[in-house]
Amino acid sequence: MKRVFIKVYKFFGKIYRYIFYGKITEYFFKLFIPCIYYTKGNESAISINLWFFQKVLGFNKHCYWPVHFTSKVTFPQNIYVGIDAAPGISPGCYIQAIGKIYLGNHVQIAPNVGLISSNHFMLDIRHHVKNEIKIGDYSRIGMGSIILPGVVLGEFTTVSAGSVVTTSFPDGFCVIAGNPAKIVQDFSKNESIKSKFLRYNQKYSYNGYIPTEKFEAYRKKYLKV
């Protein structure tokens, strides 16, 4: 009985792979949903599951980049998403963009991260005090971290898991950790080490679901950043 079950399982597994990962399906995506085909292998790749939950089932459908169905994004028109970046693509993130948020190219954000661009006004909590968040190219935000209003992180900034970032580190090339976050490794003044940080690009560039060559027109028409 066990052998029969295993054979049936393998049989349906082959069917599943043929339907969703076979050459015919790959050709279909290339023609009709090219963002799935051309971003595969990227760090913020658009998967079939992400696309289905977002575009078909409607979870976070208002966002122009891939967002996991368990993440929450507010005011996406106030968010600039760079190439191969996707705030909320990992599960459990909270992206609050009452103020503006700018993410550079190749910024990667782990699960359960919070980006919060405004606070309640102390004297009247019905109102918000807006500010901006700016995260430089090739930065990494570790799991469970929180980035608070007004924070600017330079390129190649690594935020360690569980950090609460309350102040800016605009020089980048550093590792920050703790609550409140402080620099634990700083390479910003060491030119020989800085030169070893790798800058890379993919063959096909996308800002979320949008080809990069079309993104500026989209930005001018729909975004406030």
Secondary structure as a PSIPRED ss2 file (coil, helix, strand):
# PSIPRED VFORMAT (PSIPRED V4.0)

   1 M C   1.000  0.000  0.000
   2 K H   0.000  1.000  0.000
   3 R H   0.000  1.000  0.000
   4 V H   0.000  1.000  0.000
   5 F H   0.000  1.000  0.000
   6 I H   0.000  1.000  0.000
   7 K H   0.000  1.000  0.000
   8 V H   0.000  1.000  0.000
   9 Y H   0.000  1.000  0.000
  10 K H   0.000  1.000  0.000
  11 F H   0.000  1.000  0.000
  12 F H   0.000  1.000  0.000
  13 G H   0.000  1.000  0.000
  14 K H   0.000  1.000  0.000
  15 I H   0.000  1.000  0.000
  16 Y H   0.000  1.000  0.000
  17 R H   0.000  1.000  0.000
  18 Y H   0.000  1.000  0.000
  19 I H   0.000  1.000  0.000
  20 F H   0.000  1.000  0.000
  21 Y H   0.000  1.000  0.000
  22 G C   1.000  0.000  0.000
  23 K H   0.000  1.000  0.000
  24 I H   0.000  1.000  0.000
  25 T H   0.000  1.000  0.000
  26 E H   0.000  1.000  0.000
  27 Y H   0.000  1.000  0.000
  28 F H   0.000  1.000  0.000
  29 F H   0.000  1.000  0.000
  30 K H   0.000  1.000  0.000
  31 L H   0.000  1.000  0.000
  32 F H   0.000  1.000  0.000
  33 I C   1.000  0.000  0.000
  34 P H   0.000  1.000  0.000
  35 C H   0.000  1.000  0.000
  36 I H   0.000  1.000  0.000
  37 Y H   0.000  1.000  0.000
  38 Y H   0.000  1.000  0.000
  39 T H   0.000  1.000  0.000
  40 K C   1.000  0.000  0.000
  41 G C   1.000  0.000  0.000
  42 N C   1.000  0.000  0.000
  43 E C   1.000  0.000  0.000
  44 S C   1.000  0.000  0.000
  45 A C   1.000  0.000  0.000
  46 I C   1.000  0.000  0.000
  47 S C   1.000  0.000  0.000
  48 I H   0.000  1.000  0.000
  49 N H   0.000  1.000  0.000
  50 L H   0.000  1.000  0.000
  51 W H   0.000  1.000  0.000
  52 F H   0.000  1.000  0.000
  53 F H   0.000  1.000  0.000
  54 Q H   0.000  1.000  0.000
  55 K H   0.000  1.000  0.000
  56 V H   0.000  1.000  0.000
  57 L C   1.000  0.000  0.000
  58 G C   1.000  0.000  0.000
  59 F C   1.000  0.000  0.000
  60 N C   1.000  0.000  0.000
  61 K C   1.000  0.000  0.000
  62 H C   1.000  0.000  0.000
  63 C C   1.000  0.000  0.000
  64 Y C   1.000  0.000  0.000
  65 W C   1.000  0.000  0.000
  66 P C   1.000  0.000  0.000
  67 V C   1.000  0.000  0.000
  68 H C   1.000  0.000  0.000
  69 F C   1.000  0.000  0.000
  70 T C   1.000  0.000  0.000
  71 S C   1.000  0.000  0.000
  72 K E   0.000  0.000  1.000
  73 V E   0.000  0.000  1.000
  74 T E   0.000  0.000  1.000
  75 F C   1.000  0.000  0.000
  76 P H   0.000  1.000  0.000
  77 Q H   0.000  1.000  0.000
  78 N H   0.000  1.000  0.000
  79 I E   0.000  0.000  1.000
  80 Y E   0.000  0.000  1.000
  81 V E   0.000  0.000  1.000
  82 G C   1.000  0.000  0.000
  83 I C   1.000  0.000  0.000
  84 D C   1.000  0.000  0.000
  85 A C   1.000  0.000  0.000
  86 A C   1.000  0.000  0.000
  87 P C   1.000  0.000  0.000
  88 G C   1.000  0.000  0.000
  89 I C   1.000  0.000  0.000
  90 S C   1.000  0.000  0.000
  91 P C   1.000  0.000  0.000
  92 G C   1.000  0.000  0.000
  93 C C   1.000  0.000  0.000
  94 Y E   0.000  0.000  1.000
  95 I E   0.000  0.000  1.000
  96 Q E   0.000  0.000  1.000
  97 A C   1.000  0.000  0.000
  98 I C   1.000  0.000  0.000
  99 G C   1.000  0.000  0.000
 100 K C   1.000  0.000  0.000
 101 I E   0.000  0.000  1.000
 102 Y E   0.000  0.000  1.000
 103 L E   0.000  0.000  1.000
 104 G C   1.000  0.000  0.000
 105 N C   1.000  0.000  0.000
 106 H C   1.000  0.000  0.000
 107 V C   1.000  0.000  0.000
 108 Q E   0.000  0.000  1.000
 109 I E   0.000  0.000  1.000
 110 A C   1.000  0.000  0.000
 111 P C   1.000  0.000  0.000
 112 N C   1.000  0.000  0.000
 113 V C   1.000  0.000  0.000
 114 G E   0.000  0.000  1.000
 115 L E   0.000  0.000  1.000
 116 I E   0.000  0.000  1.000
 117 S C   1.000  0.000  0.000
 118 S E   0.000  0.000  1.000
 119 N E   0.000  0.000  1.000
 120 H E   0.000  0.000  1.000
 121 F E   0.000  0.000  1.000
 122 M C   1.000  0.000  0.000
 123 L C   1.000  0.000  0.000
 124 D E   0.000  0.000  1.000
 125 I E   0.000  0.000  1.000
 126 R E   0.000  0.000  1.000
 127 H E   0.000  0.000  1.000
 128 H E   0.000  0.000  1.000
 129 V E   0.000  0.000  1.000
 130 K E   0.000  0.000  1.000
 131 N C   1.000  0.000  0.000
 132 E C   1.000  0.000  0.000
 133 I E   0.000  0.000  1.000
 134 K E   0.000  0.000  1.000
 135 I E   0.000  0.000  1.000
 136 G C   1.000  0.000  0.000
 137 D C   1.000  0.000  0.000
 138 Y C   1.000  0.000  0.000
 139 S C   1.000  0.000  0.000
 140 R E   0.000  0.000  1.000
 141 I E   0.000  0.000  1.000
 142 G C   1.000  0.000  0.000
 143 M C   1.000  0.000  0.000
 144 G C   1.000  0.000  0.000
 145 S C   1.000  0.000  0.000
 146 I E   0.000  0.000  1.000
 147 I E   0.000  0.000  1.000
 148 L C   1.000  0.000  0.000
 149 P C   1.000  0.000  0.000
 150 G C   1.000  0.000  0.000
 151 V C   1.000  0.000  0.000
 152 V E   0.000  0.000  1.000
 153 L E   0.000  0.000  1.000
 154 G C   1.000  0.000  0.000
 155 E C   1.000  0.000  0.000
 156 F C   1.000  0.000  0.000
 157 T E   0.000  0.000  1.000
 158 T E   0.000  0.000  1.000
 159 V E   0.000  0.000  1.000
 160 S C   1.000  0.000  0.000
 161 A C   1.000  0.000  0.000
 162 G C   1.000  0.000  0.000
 163 S C   1.000  0.000  0.000
 164 V E   0.000  0.000  1.000
 165 V E   0.000  0.000  1.000
 166 T C   1.000  0.000  0.000
 167 T C   1.000  0.000  0.000
 168 S C   1.000  0.000  0.000
 169 F E   0.000  0.000  1.000
 170 P C   1.000  0.000  0.000
 171 D C   1.000  0.000  0.000
 172 G C   1.000  0.000  0.000
 173 F C   1.000  0.000  0.000
 174 C E   0.000  0.000  1.000
 175 V E   0.000  0.000  1.000
 176 I E   0.000  0.000  1.000
 177 A E   0.000  0.000  1.000
 178 G E   0.000  0.000  1.000
 179 N C   1.000  0.000  0.000
 180 P C   1.000  0.000  0.000
 181 A E   0.000  0.000  1.000
 182 K E   0.000  0.000  1.000
 183 I E   0.000  0.000  1.000
 184 V E   0.000  0.000  1.000
 185 Q E   0.000  0.000  1.000
 186 D E   0.000  0.000  1.000
 187 F C   1.000  0.000  0.000
 188 S C   1.000  0.000  0.000
 189 K C   1.000  0.000  0.000
 190 N C   1.000  0.000  0.000
 191 E H   0.000  1.000  0.000
 192 S H   0.000  1.000  0.000
 193 I H   0.000  1.000  0.000
 194 K H   0.000  1.000  0.000
 195 S C   1.000  0.000  0.000
 196 K C   1.000  0.000  0.000
 197 F C   1.000  0.000  0.000
 198 L C   1.000  0.000  0.000
 199 R C   1.000  0.000  0.000
 200 Y C   1.000  0.000  0.000
 201 N C   1.000  0.000  0.000
 202 Q C   1.000  0.000  0.000
 203 K C   1.000  0.000  0.000
 204 Y C   1.000  0.000  0.000
 205 S C   1.000  0.000  0.000
 206 Y E   0.000  0.000  1.000
 207 N E   0.000  0.000  1.000
 208 G C   1.000  0.000  0.000
 209 Y C   1.000  0.000  0.000
 210 I E   0.000  0.000  1.000
 211 P E   0.000  0.000  1.000
 212 T H   0.000  1.000  0.000
 213 E H   0.000  1.000  0.000
 214 K H   0.000  1.000  0.000
 215 F H   0.000  1.000  0.000
 216 E H   0.000  1.000  0.000
 217 A H   0.000  1.000  0.000
 218 Y H   0.000  1.000  0.000
 219 R H   0.000  1.000  0.000
 220 K H   0.000  1.000  0.000
 221 K H   0.000  1.000  0.000
 222 Y H   0.000  1.000  0.000
 223 L C   1.000  0.000  0.000
 224 K C   1.000  0.000  0.000
 225 V C   1.000  0.000  0.000
